[in-house]
Amino acid sequence: MEDSSVRLESLLVRGAERLTGYQRRLFLAEVTLEMCAGNPRKAERRFGWGRDTVAKGLQELQQDVRCLENFAARGRPCLEVKSPQLANDVRAIVEPHTHADPERKSERRYSNVSAAEVLEALLAKGYAKEDLPSERTMRNMLNRMNYRLKRIQKGKPLKKTPQTNAIFDNVKAVKEEAKGPETLEISVDTKACFSFYWCSDYRTNCIGNRSDYIY
């Protein structure tokens, strides 16, 4: 009989190990009510379950409520949360060497300052080496702060074609020739590609295909 009881207890322990969260707490509570008279301490001594977890399960079972788990609050807080002044100093170092996402698709920012260079700058600010994180931790911190290491490409000036001066001289000559009190001057963005010309009615300007209009 005693051997059967040991096997049953072992089976219940293995069953509890296969459950997680709310379902596990309910299972522990039901077993505690049936086999330990609803006493969390007895369940702890007999099955090795935490009495606080068993007590929470009993409360959930009796009151028909569920305690929501806050897993995000567990563990060690991030370095920038634990040391706000350090985060502010890192921003002051990185921000002048930062540019935004060129396509504006995200709030991610790119910087050409590496984690090692940030640590060197913090040492120069007066931080002790033992108070600073490792290079890998600093790299992770920069990523969480939306800073990504990327070489900033310098702007390349547009190349001047050999015909540029001749084109502008011709435009200037035509403009001077047509200049007068009755002249209508129109400025056109040369990057836009469309057809623009005069119809037979001189008071109407046409935009579109030539075949769409009668002269």
N, C-alpha and C positions, 0 to 999 in steps of 0.2 A: 504493500500500500504506500509506504514511504517512497519507494522508487518511482511509483506512478506519479506521486505528487511532485517529485523533483523534475520528472520529464515534462509535466504540465507547466511548471514554472519556467523551465527553459524554453518551452514552446511559446509561451506568452511574451517572454523577453525578446525572442527572435521576431515574433510578429510585430512588436512595438518598434523594433529597429527598421522594419520595412515601411513604416509610416512616417510622415513628416507634418509639422505645423499643427493646424487645427484638428485634423483627423487623428493624429497621434495623441494629442491631449485628451480628446474624447475617449479614445481607447483606454488610456491609462486611468481615466476617471471611472469608467465602467468596471474595469478589473478591480480597482481599489474599493469600490462600493460592494462588489460581490465577494471578494476574498480578503479584504483588510478592514471591513466595517467602516469604510469611508475615511480611514485615517491615513493622511499622506506620509506620516513618519513610519508607520508600519509598512507601507508600500516601498518606501526608500530602503528599509532594512531588508525586506524580503526579496525585492526585485532589482534593487540598485537604481531606481528611478529618482530623479531630483524631486524633493518634496514640494518645492516652489512650483514646478511644472505641473505636478499632480494637483496641487491646490488650485492652480489656475484652471485646469481642466474640469475639476469639480464645480467651480464657480460658473464656468461656461455651460456645463451640462444642466445644473440646477436652475440657472436663470435664463436658459435658452438664448444666450448671447454669444457673440464671437469677438475675441480680442484680436484686433488687427496687428500684424507684425510690422515693426519698423526696422527692417533690415538695413536701410540706408544709414541709420544712426549708429550702427555697430561699427566696431573697429576704430583705428586711430584716425583722428581728423587730418585733413590735408595740411601740408605745411603752410600754404598761403592763408588758411583759416586759423591755424594755431599762431601764426606770426604775421599779423596784418602789416606791421612796419616793414618787415622784410619784403613783403609783396609790393608795397609802395615804392621801396627803393629799387626793386627789380624793374618795375614799370618805368621809373625815372631813367634807368640806364638803357632800357630797350626801346622805349617809345620814340626817341629822336631818330632811330635807325629803322623805323618800321613804315611800311606802306600797306594800304588796304588791298583787298582782293580786286584785281583789275576788272573782272567781269561782274562785280557786285552781287555774286550769287550766295555769299555767306559772309558772316562777321569775322571770318578768319583773317588774321593779319600776318604779314610776312616780314621777317627781319633777317639781316645779314650778321647778327651778333650771335655767336654760339654760346652754349651753356658754360664752357670753360672761360670764355671772355667775360661773361656776367659774373662768375665767381671771382675772377681777378679784379674786376671793378668794385665788387663788394669788399674785398680785402683792402683795396685802396681807400674805401670809404671809412675804414676803421673797424670792420667786423673781424672777430677772431676766427681763425681757421676751424677750431673745434665747434664753433657755433653755426657753421655753414654746412649745408648738405653736400652729398657727393655730386659729382658731375651728372650721373644718371638721374638722380633725384631732381636736380635742378632742371634737366631736360624735360622730365615729366611735368614739372611745375610750369614751365613755359608753355608746354602743349595744353595744359588745362586752362591757362590764361589766354588761350587762342593765339599764341605766338608760334609761328612755324619758321624754321631756319630755311632761308632761300636766298640765293645770290640775287641782288637787285641789279637788273640789266640797265645800263646807262642808255639814255635816249640817243638815238642815232639821227643826225640831221639829214634832211632830204637832199639828195644829190641834185646839183644844178645842171640842167641839160645845156648843150652848146647853143640851142636855139632860143633859150630863155630871153636873152637881151633883145634879139631880133623880134620876138613875139610882142614884147612890151613896147618896143619902138613902133611897131606897126599899129598896135592898139592906140597908142598916143597920137600917131599921125591921123588915123581915121577919126578919132574923137575931135581933134582940132579942125579937121576938114568939115565935119558935120555939125560943128558947134554953131548954135544960133538961138534966137528967142523962141522959135517955133519947134525946136528940137525936143523930142521926148527921150529922155535918157533912162534906160532900164538896167538895173543891176541883177545879174544872174549868177547863182551859185554854180560854179563849174563842176562840182562833184555830182550834181544831179543830172541824170541822163533823160532828156525828154526833147520832143520836137517843138520849137517855138518859132513862129513865122507870121507874116501878115497875110490876111485874106484879101479878096478883091475889095471888100468894104474896108477902107482905111481906118474906120473908127473901131473896128473889132479885131482883136488879136486872137489867134487860134493856137490851141495846144492839142496835139494828137497826131494821127496819121494824115498825110496829105490827101489820101484817097477819101477821107471823110468829109472833105469840104469842096465846094464849087467856087471857082474863081471868076 
